[in-house]
Amino acid sequence: MSATTIIDTAPLGALIRYTDGSPKPPARFTKKLAAWERSNGVGRLVKKEPPRPYATWTAPASFTLHEGNFASDGVILVTIMRSHSADSALVFEVAEEPKPGQVRVLLDFGGNTELLHLAESVTAAELWIAKEGYRNARLEIVTDEEGERAGGEDLAA
């Protein structure tokens, strides 16, 4: 499916797989393998952004995937996020959608909503918020009817 389809239909928290269709090179070709990994991977959908008009051009709609963290002694040192625009030539697929009953921890800013964490329960989400210190975060429970409407049930954090 296209990047536009991901923007229009995939829920926040879904695992998105993307590829350029090329075969994976052997591990001995480290530079080719690194280039292949930039165009082929998987990440959790954490943000969708509409087109942004500027004075001389309009930035296309885009979405951001959280691909992972590098940590040491329980402290996250680097977070890997990758953004893709609606006109991306890559092929995307939804590998996994959030399960009903899971809870999204969301933060609204600048007219956009960003997924901070996907928890297994409301209790786990509240513990995560208390630990991480996001005062303006809100909770959203993933529902069975997710595909029929834009969001889940909102709870105040």
N, C-alpha and C positions, 0 to 999 in steps of 0.2 A: 504494500500500500504506500501511498505517497505521504510526504511530510504534511501536506494540507489535510489529509484524512486523519492523521494522528492529532493534529491541532483541533479538528472538528469533533472527533468522536472518542478519543482515548481519555479515560478518567485520570486525574492526578493520583499518583501512587502506582500506576501500571508499570510493569517492566516492559521496556521497548527494546527490541533487537533491531539493529540496522546493519546493512551490508552494501557494498558496491558491486557484489556479484563475482568478484575475482577469487580464485582459489588461494588458500593460505600457503605462503611460501615455506620451504623447509627452514628449520630453526637456525641452520648454519648461515643463512643470509640475514644477518641481524638488522641491517638497514632496510631491506625490503620487508622484513617482518614487522618492524616498527611502523613503516608507512602503511602496511596492510591493517595493522591494529588501529590506526587513526580513522580508518574508513569502515571498520567492521567491529562491532561490539554490542554491549547491552548496558542499559542504565534505567534508573527509576525516573519516571516523569515527575518533575518537581515544579515546573512553571510553564505557563502558556502566555504569550504576549501577542496582542493584536498589532496590526500594522501601525507604524509610528510616522506621521508626516513631519517633515522638516521643511525648511524654507526652499531648498532646491531639489529635494528628492523625498521619496517615501520608503522607509525601511519595511521590508515584508514582515508578515507575521512570523513568529518563531516559537520554539519550545526549548526547554532546557532539561537535560538528563543528568542525574547524579550517578556517576560511574563508580565512585568508591572513595575511600579515605586512606591516607597513610598515617599511621599512629605509632607512638612510642610510649611505653609505660602507661597506656590508657589515655594519653593525650593526643587528640587529632592534630597533626601538624600540617597536613595538606589535604584539601578536599578537591576531587577531580569532578568538574562540571563541564558538560559539553553542550553548546547551543547549536541548533539546526534551524535554518530558515525555511519558510514554506516553499521556496523554489529549489530546495536541495535535490540533487540528482540521486541520492541514496535511496535504497528500498527499505522501508520500515515495516515491522510487524509487532503486534501486541503479544508478547510472550506469556504474560500473566497479568490478570486484573486483580485489584484488591478484593479480598474475600468479604462477603457480608458479615458484619459484626466488628470488623477492624475499624480503627479510629484514625482519622487523619488529623494531624496537628498542623494547622494552617496559620500563616501570617499574611495579613493584608497590608500592602503599602504601594503607593504610587498608582493606584487603580488596578493593581494586579494581585493575585493570590499565589503564594509560594508554599509548597509542601515542605515542612520542616522535619516531620517524622511520621512514620506509619506504625501505629501501635496495635497490639492484639486486643486490647480492651480499653475502656475508659479509665480504669484505675492505672494501667500501665502508661497511658498518655498523660494523665495528671502527674504521675511520678516523674516522667521525662521532663515535663514543663517545670516542675519544682526544681529538678536537678540542673537544668540548663538555663533557667531564669528568663524565659520569654514571657513578659507580663501581658503583652497584647495578643498572644496566640489564642486561637479559637479551635474548638474540636468539632469534627464532622464525622458522624458514624456512617460507614459504608452500608448501603441498603441493598435489598434484592432488586429493587426497581431502578438501579443505577443507570441502566441503559436507556430507560424511558424518560429520565429527566436529568437535569444538569448536575445536581448535587445530592448530598445525603442530608441527614438530619443534623442541624446545628445545635451545639451546646456551648454555653459560655465557659471559658476556661477559668 
